[in-house]
Amino acid sequence: MTFSVEGQDDPDGVAAGTRCIIGSATNSCSSQWVDPPYEIRVPGILDSCDGQDSTAEDCIPFAGGRLMVRYIGGELDTYVWQVRQPDVP
């Protein structure tokens, strides 16, 4: 997934131009939080599984693994990461 691409909707469904764009000269995130925050859905939250399609993302169990992020920041950038994960079955 790639977020903060100028002119493109973000992968979590937020429309282009809604959030600031990291590294942009015209819509910069300088001195502000990215709002709304990026949201990456982790498979395995079976509450939304309707049982009709066992291959649907909502029906694939996931009990753990690695979350890897590549962030290309600028000189003197400050950043904070917060990860919230609901209880895993």
N, C-alpha and C positions, 0 to 999 in steps of 0.2 A: 504494500500500500504506500502511496506517496501523497502526502498532504502538502498544502501551501504551494500549489502550482498556479501561477497567475493565469486567470481566464478559464480554469477548470474547476468543476465541483469537486469537493473533497470526497474521499471514499466512504465517509460515514453519512453522506447525503446532504451535508450543508452546502448550500448554493455558493457558487463563485462570487467573490466580492463581499460576503458576509463577514468573514474573519479577516484579520490583518494577514499579510503575506510575509513570511520570514524572508528577509533579505531584499524586499522590494523597496525601490526608491519612492514609489507613489503611495503605497498602502502598507507602510512599515509597521512592525510590531514593537518598535523602539519604545521602551519605558511603559509597556503595557502587557497584560496577560492576554493570551490567545483566548478569545471569547466568542462563541461557546468553546469549551475545551474539546480537543480531539477525542473521538470515541472509537475504540477498536473493540469489536465484539469477539469474545473468545468462545469458540464452540464448546458445547457441553452443558449449557444451561437448558435443560430439557423441558422447562415450563411451557415453552411455545411449540413443542413438538405435537403435531396433530395426529401422528401415527399413520397418515396416508402415504407419505413418501419417506422411507427410512434413509434415503440419501440426502435429504434436505439438511442444510446447515444446522437447523434447530434440533435435528434428531441424531447428530453425531456426538457421542459422549467423548469428553476430554477430561482427563484426571490430572494433568500436569504437563510440564514441559518447560521450554525456555522462551522468554520474550526477548527479542533482540531488536535494538533500535540503532539506526544510523542518523545522527544529527549533524548537519553542516551549519555551524554557527559562525558568527563573525568575531573579529578581534574585540575583546572586552565585553562580549556577551555574557549575561548571567542567565541561568535557567534553573528551573525546578521541575522535577518529575514526580508525579503522584500516580500510583497504580492502585485501583480499587477492583477487587475481584470478589464477587459473591461467594458464598460457601460452595465448595466443590463436593459433589456427591461422593 
